[in-house]
């Protein structure tokens, strides 16, 4: 019996040890890298486990969406137009053979406008195995740069290989199980000294820098990729440039970049979703203020977008009114305030700090209705500001009505493709502005009810909101599945019609194979983002099939593609009236009567 008990205890101890080792293996840290790099390192990127990151990506919602047969069929034609990626794919496969871990790339200094870079990774196997892969890259570089010089330098027990192609120099060395590279020989030697333990003064390493340690302390225990930026070098150059063109500025007049101590961020995968975390080391900008998300009460089951953020317009009133480069409408607005005698104190007395925004898109509507909200502190002063806004546009005619104690200001816009009627509703509690008087009036009715709403009570919103920490400065929510469904219903007919008028589109994409919306939406979950102040800086987190920052970058790329497509469409339309051989094509316009006067 005693022997069985000992076996049970031993098995339990082994199980606990295995579990603990597994847990440790799941954690990632940039510590092995930060002890190799100099304290003044400006920028660092760290990928702890390339293979695990790739596997996590292959289980992400976005990747599974891209592998849907209907999506693959739709993308086949546009992807065929892209350059072949055979060499890049082979390089990636070769890199995977080394099972790279703790891969890093760093900008260590910029002295005399001469940037110095360093990098490396931990590999599996012998240096000979690694050289079979890395040697290919070196040979390709030498083939493309026939004038490059190659030499070997002995340092301690290492052989450093130098490749110089003016003005570029690259030094590489193995320190099993590491491969290191740098653009400066002295830099590489120092990294080797640290890796081998020959450098005893750890205070010169990045790991000893207070700004770096503060930034790293906010990062998650496990991540797919991490970056760190020390903006001190750039902010010092900005300060020096400003000093040459004007007198020194006070601390309150410094730019945001000059106030930032450090920036860091990490990306990870969680249950198929991407999780981004960004830390900004800076003193708190809005003390004793925190968003309440009170405008959430205006949300409905058709809300595709919700935002709540602190926006201290009163504090920045003078700066905004004098800033150059603002849009014409914004400059005109602040000029109107100045002409009406409205000051920053008036704005602070009239409105609270929390700006809310919602976009509702009912299935019966072609386009969403956007709302902006501000809490009202002093209804009288708020009314004076709104009246000044309505007087700002001389050619605009605003009508004012009152219903149930709420004042409504509406302006009919000139006829256009999308008819809009800018409307502002002002009550004793809130200001709501929108482009549709009906949606604004419905929102006012909801604002007088309970704090809960169809949006806040929905399980989709609740699950998304709890996936990020409670915000203090910023919160946003995008229901991507609902948004895509509405976009598909509105744009699909227009795209098919455009293809009929511009047949050149079919050379790049087959719109008839556009996947059904349910194929896409089953892989889409909400994008949610929050920001809070935590001890010594702002922490922003975003979760979704794409994060908020990634979505913004994607929209920018799509916008540039759209501009190119519009230019191509304009070219197609110019030549639409004749065939490639010069034979006139039939026109869609009716032919003039025989005796009709010529069109001027």
N, C-alpha and C positions, 0 to 999 in steps of 0.2 A: 504493500500500500504506500509505504514511504517512497519507494522507488518511482511509482507512478506519479506521486505528488511532485517529486523533484523534476520528472520529465515535463509535467504540465507547467511548472514554474519556469524551467529552462526554455520551453517553447514560447511561453508568453514573453520572456525577456528578449528572445530572438525576434519575435514579431514586432515588439516595441522598437527595437534597434533598427529593424528594416524600415518601419514606418517613419522613424525619426530621420533616417538617412534619406528617404524619399522626399520628406518635407524639406530638408535642407537643399536637396538637389533642385527643387522647384523654385527656390528663392534665387533671385539674381541681384547682383550688386556691381557697381562700377569701381568698388574698392581695389580689386587687382589692377585696374588700369590707372586709377588716380595716384597710386604710389610710384608709377613709372614716369609720369609726366611732370614737367616743371610747374612750379606754383603759379607762374604768370600765364598759364595756358588760357587762351581766349575762347576757344570753341572746342567742344568734344562731342562726338557721337559714339555710342556704345551699343552693340548688338550682342547680347550674352550667348545666345544659342541659335545659330542660323537654321538648323534643321527643325528645331521645335517651333520657331517662328513660322517657317514654311508650312509645317503640319497644322498649326493653329489657323493659318490663313486658309488652308484647304478645307477647314471645317467652319469657316465664317459664313454668315448669311449672304454676303455679297458674292463670295466665290461660288456658293451653291446656286445662286441666282444665275451667274454667268454660265453654269454648266447645264442649265435647263435646255432640253432639246430644241424647244421653240426659240429660245434666245440664241442658241448656237446657229440655228438655221437662218435667223434674221441677220446675225452678224457676219455670216460667211462672206457675203459680197463686199461689205465695207472693209473687212479685215484683209481680203485678198488684194486690196489696193495699197496696203501698207508695205513698206520695205520688208524683205525677208530677214528673219532674225536668227539664221542658222549659227553664225559665229557667236553671237551673244548667248544663245541657248547652250552651245557647247562649252563656253567659258563657265557658265553657271553650273553645268553638270560636273565639270572638272573641279570646281570649287567645292561642290557638295562632297566629293570623294574624300576631302581632307577633314570632314566633319568639323568645320570651323566653330570655335567658341570664343567669346570675349573679343570679338572683332571690334576694332576702334579706329577712329580717324580724328586727328586733332590739329587745330591751328595753334601752334605754341607761341608764336610772337610775330610782330610786324615791326621790325626795326629798319628805319630808313626806307620805308615803303617796300621792304623785302620780306614777304611772308614766308614763314617756315612751317612745314607740315610734318607730321609723324603719324604712323599707323602700324597696325599689326594684328595678329590673331593667334589663337592657340589652336594647334592642329593635331590630328591623330596620326600615329605612325612615325616613321623615321624622317630625318631631314631629306634623305634621298627620295622618299615617297613624295614629300612636299615639293621638292625641286623638279620632279617630273611634270608637275602642274605649273608651278611658278616660272620654271624655265621657259615654258611655252610663251608666257606673257612677255618675258624679257626678250625672247627672240623676235616676237612680233613687233615689239617696240624698236628693236635694232634694225629690223627690215624696213620699217617705215621712216627711220632716221639714219640713213647710211653714213652720215657724218659723225654719229655718236661715238664717243670714246669709252672703252671698257677697261677697268683695271681692278685688281684685288689688293686689299689692305689687310694686314694681320694686326689684330688687336686682342690682347690677352690670349685666350684660347679660341677666339672667334675669327672667322674669315669674312671680311666685309667686302662685298662686291659693289663697285661704283660704276654707274652709267652716267655719262655727262653728254648732254646735247644742249649746247648754249642757247638760252641762259638757264636751262633746267639741269639739275643734278639730282640723282636718286641713289641713295645708299641702302643696301639691304643686308640682313644677316640673320642667321639661325641661332637660336638659343633654346634648344629642345626643352619643352614642346612648343616654343614660341617662334614666330617669324615676325621680324621687325623691319620697318622701313622708315626713312626720313629723308628730307631734302637737304639736310645739313649733316655732315659727317660728325661734327662735335656733338650734335643733338643725339645721333644714334649711339655714339659711344656712352653718353650719359645714361641713356635708356638701358643699355646693356649692363652698365655698372649697377644701376638700381635693381635690375632683374637678378643679377648675380649676388647682390648683397654687399657690394664693395663700397656703396655710398652709405655712410652712417648718419648723415645729417638729414633726417626725414622732414625737417622744417622747410626744406627747399622743394618738397613735392606738392603736387596739387592737393593731395589729401589733407595737408595741413592748413590749407587756405580756409579762413572762416567763412567767406562768401560761398565757396564750393560746398563746404560741410552743411551750411544752412540750407542751400538749395537741395542737396542730396537727401536731407532729412525729411523732405516733403514727398519724396518719390515712393511709389509702391514697392512692396517686397519682391514682386515679380513683374517683369515687363518684357516686351518684345524688342523695344528700342528705347534709348534714352539719349537726351542731348543736354548740354550745359553751355551757357553763353555768359561770359564776363564782359559787360558793356563798358567797363572802365576805360579801356583804350580808345574806344570810339567817342565816348562822352568827353574825354580829355581833349581830343582833337577838335570836337565841336566847340568846347569852351575856349580853346586857343584861337580858333577861327573867329569866334565872336569877339574875343578881346582885341583882335587886330582891326576890327571894323567899328568897334564902339567901346565905350567904357565898361569896366567889369560890372556884371549883373549881381543882384542880391540873390540869396538862396531861394526866395519866393518866385523869382523870375526865371529860374532854370527850366529847361525842357524836361519832359518826362524821362527821356533816356538818361539825362544827367542825374536824375534822382534815383534811378534803378540801380540796386547793388548787384543783382544777379538774376538770371533767367534760366529755368530748367523745365524740362518736359519729358513725359514718358508715354508710350503707346503700348497697350496690352490687349489681349483678346479674352473675352468673358462670355461663355455660352453662345458663341457664334457672333457676338457683337464686338465692336471696337470701342475701347475705352481710352480716351486721351486725358492726360492731366498736365496742366501748365501752371508753373509757379513763377511769380513776379515778386522779387524781393524789393519792397519799397514801403515807406511809411504810409499809414492809412490816410487816404485822401478825403473820405467822408466820415468823420468821426461821429459817433452816437447816432448813426442812421442805419436803418435796416429795412429792406423791402418787406411788405406784408402780403403781397400778391392779392390785394383786395379786388383788383380788376378781374380776377378769375371768375367772379360771380357773373360776368357778362358772357362767359363761354357757353356754347351749345353743343349738341351732338354733331353739328356740322363744322365745328371749329377745326381748322387745319393748322393754325399757327397761333401761338400765344407767347407773349414776352412781357417781362416785368424787370425794370432796371432803375437804379438811382441815376438821375440826371439833374445835376445842380445847375440849371440855367442861370439862376440868380447870381451864383458865385462867378460864373464865366461871362456874365452879361457884357461888361465893358470890353473884355478881350474879343468876344465874338462880334461886337458891333464895330470894332476897329480892325478886325483881321482882314488881311488881303487874301484873295484867291477863293473866297467863298462863292457859292453859286449865286446867280443873279437874284433869285427869289429870296434867299436867306439875307443877302445884303439889303435888299429892298425892305424886308420885314423889320430889320433892326433900325434902318433909317426911319421907318414909320414910327417905331417906338420913340426914337429920339425927337422926331418932329412933334409927337403928341406929349412929350414931357414925361414919358414912362421910364423909370429908372430901375436899377437892379433891386433896390429895396422894395419897390412896388411889386415886382415879380415875386420876390421872396415872401411878401405878405399875402399875395393872392393865391399862390399854388404851393403844393407840397413837392417833394423831391422825386416821388415814384412815378415814372412814366410806364404806362401799360399800352399794349398793342395786341389786337386780335384780328384774325382773318377767318371769316365764316364763308363756307362754300356749300350751300344747299344743292342737292342734286338737280333742282329745277332751274338753277342759275347757270349762265354761261361762264361767268367770272366771279371770283371771290369778292366779298365786301370787306374792306380794311377799316379798322377803327383805331384811333389813338385816344388815350385817356390820361387825365391828370387829376389828382385830388385837389379840391378847392378848399382853401382855408378862409379867405375873405371873399364872399360872393360879389360885394360891391367893387372892390379893386379888380377882381377877375373880369367883371363885366366891362370895366373901363378898358382893360387890355384887349378883350375880344372886339369891342367897338372900334378900337384903334386899328385892329387887323382888318376889319371890314372897310375902313376908310382908306386903307393903304393902296388899293388898286383903283385908280381913278375911273378906268373904263368898266369896272365890274359893278354890277347892280346887285346888292344884297337886300333880301327881304327879311324882316324880323317879325316873329310871331311868339306868342306865349301860350302854353298849355299846361295846366295843372302845376303852375308855379315854376315851370321850366321855360327858359328863353331859347328860341331856335333862330339861328342865323343861316340863311341858305342863299347860294349864288348859282345861277344857271350858267353853265359853261357853254361856249360856242359849240355848234354842231360838230361832231367828230365820229369816228368809227365806234368808239365806246362813249356813250353819253354819261357824263358825270355831273352831279349836283353837289359841290362841296357844302357840307352842313356842319355847324357847330351847335351843340346843345350844352347849355350851362344851367346847372342846378346849384343848390346850396352846398352840395356834397362833392360834385364831380363835374368835369368838363369832358365831353365826348365829341370827337371830330371824325368825320367820315366822308365818303364820296356819294352817299345815298341817304336821303332823308328818312326813308322807311327803316333802314338798318339802324340808323342813329336813334330814332324814336323807340324802336324795339329794345335797343341796348339800354336806354334810359329807364324803361319799364323794368328790365331785369336788375338794374343797379339799385332799385328801391326795395328789392326782395331780400331773401336770406343770403348768407355768405356763400352757401353752396350753389352749385349749378349743375347742368347736365354734363359739362366738361369735367368739373372737379369730382363728380360722383361716378364717372366712367372708370371701369377697371383698367382700361388701356392707359388712361392718364395716371392713375394711382400707381400702377406698376412702373411706369416710366419715371415718375417723380421720385419714387423711393430708390431708384438705382443710382442716384447722385446725392451727395450730402445736402443738407438744408442750406439754401443760399442766403446771403446777407446783402449782396450788391446786384446780382444779375441772375435771371432765370429765363430760359426759353424752352419751348416745346413745339415740335413739328410732327404731326401725324402723317408720316410719309406714305402709308398705305392709302389713307383717305385722299391725300393730295394727289397721288398718282392716279387713282380712280377718276377723280374729277378732271384732271388734265387729259387723261385718255378720252373721256367722253367729249370734251370740248375741242381737242386738237386733232384727233384722228380723222374726222371728216374733212377738216381744213387741209391736213397733210395730203390726203388722197386727192383732193381737188387740186392742190398745188402741183402734184405729180402729173395730173392730166394737162396742165397748162405749161409745165416745164419738164418735158420728157427727159432732159439731161440728168435729172435727179436719179432716174432709174439706173444710170451708169454706176452709181455709188451705193444705192440702197434700194431694196425691194420693199416698199411700204405695204404691199399686200401680205407680207409675211410678218408684220408687226405682231408680237405676241399678245395674246388675250390678257386683259388687265389682271385677272386672277392668277395667272402664271407669275406675274411680277410681285403682286401685293402679298402673296403668301410668304415671301422672304423678307418683307419690309416690316420693321418695327419703328416706333417713334424715335426721333432724335431729341434728346433732352440734354440741357446744359445748365450748369449752375456755377456761381462764383461767390466766394466768401473771403473774408479777411481772417487769416489764421496766424496768430503770434507775430510774425515778422514780415508778412507779405500776403499777396492775393493768390488764392488757389482757384483755378478754373478747371472743372471736370465736365466731360461730355461723353455720352454713351449713345450708341445706335449702330445701324448697319454701316453708316458713315458718321463721323462726328461733325460737329458744327463747323470747325475750321476746315476739315476736308471737303465738306459740302460747299463752303464758300469758294475754295480753290477750284472745285469741279465746275461750279457755275461760271467762274471766270473763264475757264477753258472752253466751256460750251458757248459762252458769249463770243469768244474770239472765233470759234468755228462757225457760229451763226453769222458773224460779219462776213467771213470768207464765203459762206454759202450764198449770202445775199448779193455779194459782188458777182459771184458766178451766175446767179439767177439773172442779174441785170444784163450780163453779157449774153446769156442765152436769149433773153427777150429781145435784145437789139437785133440779133440775127435770126429771129424766129420767122420773119416775113419771107425768107428765101431759103431754099434748100442748099445743101453743100455744093451742088452743081450750078447754082444760080437760077434754078427754076422757081418762079414765084409760087408761094404756098397760099392756099385758101385762107382768107381772113375771116375772123369771127365777127367783124363789124359788118353791118348791112351795107350793100352797095348803094351808091347814090342813084337817084332817079336819073334818067337820060338827060333831062334838061336842068338838073339841079346845078346850082352855082358851086364852083369849087370851094373846098374847105380852106380857109386861110391858114 
